[in-house]
Amino acid sequence: MKLDTSGLESAAPLFGVTSELVDGFSSAPSFELPVTTDFDGFQKEAIQMVKPARGTTTLAFIFKEGVMVAADSRASMGGYISSQSVKKIIEINPYMLGTMAGGAADCQFWHRNLGIKCRLHELANKRRISVTGASKLLANILYSYRGMGLSVGTMIAGWDETGPGLYYVDSEGGRLKGTRFSVGSGSPYAYGVLDSGYRYDLSIEEAAELARRAIYHATFRDGASGGVASVYYVGPNGWKKLSGDDVGELHYKYYPVMPSTVEQEMVEVAGA
Amino acid sequence: MECVFGLVGNGFAIVAADTSAVHSILVHKSNEDKIIILDSHKLIAASGEPGDRVQFTEYIQKNVALYQFRNGIPLTTVAAANFTRGELATALRKNPSFVNILLAGYDKETGPSLYYIDYIATLHKVEKGAFGYGSYFSLSMMDRHFHSGMSVEEAIDLVDKCILEIRSRLVVAPPNFVIKIVDKDGAREYAWRESVKEAVAA
């Protein structure tokens, strides 16, 4: 590949006229471009590299007793697992939880900010904010920053005067009220297990087991999800952490290693 | 892909919209109501980017209500349509809203009307209109079977024909639709057409 030496060539005129005016204007402003054949493609790739992919699995669903919230705990940067112990369920206040998917910093900061706004609402109005109100506050904030590169895919789960509430809010400004959501790269896998096992009248233990199982199956198939499956329950008295199980251990619990008959055994060959 | 369509009949206007909220390959929910009741005699059926859709239509809804509070009389449908178009146009060069709107309304003096407003602030008064991939199927169906002054039964029959066509021919066809109607008695929900039931908390 021929080296591009145009940057080394002087832009000053050939015959030695030195004048301050000319010197000031002589070199055009420039910076080095990467040496590629396809600059547009390179630019696209660079943007994709820094774009955070939502490598995670989080889920939440409403059932008879309240809301069940579960998440994995793996953080990945491309193909590198940067942490296996990230807290992806954020405690906004004692009766509301938020889940984290997308950029960790964005989620943590804006959930903390939401917690502040919720507390201010309580102080100003002498009553707790509803889940509807809290999710609308967050959605409006994220909408005002749309197009600026925030990456947040979160669920706001809580218990207020009207009972259990669950909203999905994302950084594109979308806000959905619903009874079952899963967010992240592992969410299609989790949805399958969640949808087939879901009944409104589950008990708390059954719902926790369903949530745990759905997270486990998602971590099994999705490379960007793993670590510990945490399960939280939100009831009339607020949230409570129910369990945090390593998904590797869960695998052997669900599919224990069975002793099986040996097909062929290696036989020692008597001396050469 | 979102499907919204509507038509004007004899003393009423009817709009139908799909009800799925989709994020790339995932369907987050299939009972999302995309037809907002603007005031007693007006409906907005909106399709487009999720954040924009809700924020823009709620903004229009609140401003229409404000006008009524300030002036004691509601806006006419044509005034509401022009206001909506004006807001889209003002936002267009700065922070555009990617929302396509069908505004249906009934006025005592002028009867039912339907307005087609697309995301780059085009405004047309129409008798039938549609947005989205579903429009490729519903527009020709409506062109073929529509005549002015249809009764509610005939119009619902045509809407069902369009829904059936969308369901059978569109590769990513939404399973559920909601139909809303506006006539002299007001704007209200008419029916849901569901082929996939969403588990609803009792």
Interface residues (C-beta under 8 A of the other chain):
Chain A: I62 F63 A139 N140 L142 Y143 R146 G147 P164 Y168 D170 E172 G173 G174 R175 L176 G178 T179 R180 F181 S187 P188 Y191 Y198 Y200
Chain B: A21 H23 I25 L26 H28 K29 E32 E49 P50 G51 D52 V54 Q55 N95 E198 A199 V200 A201 A202
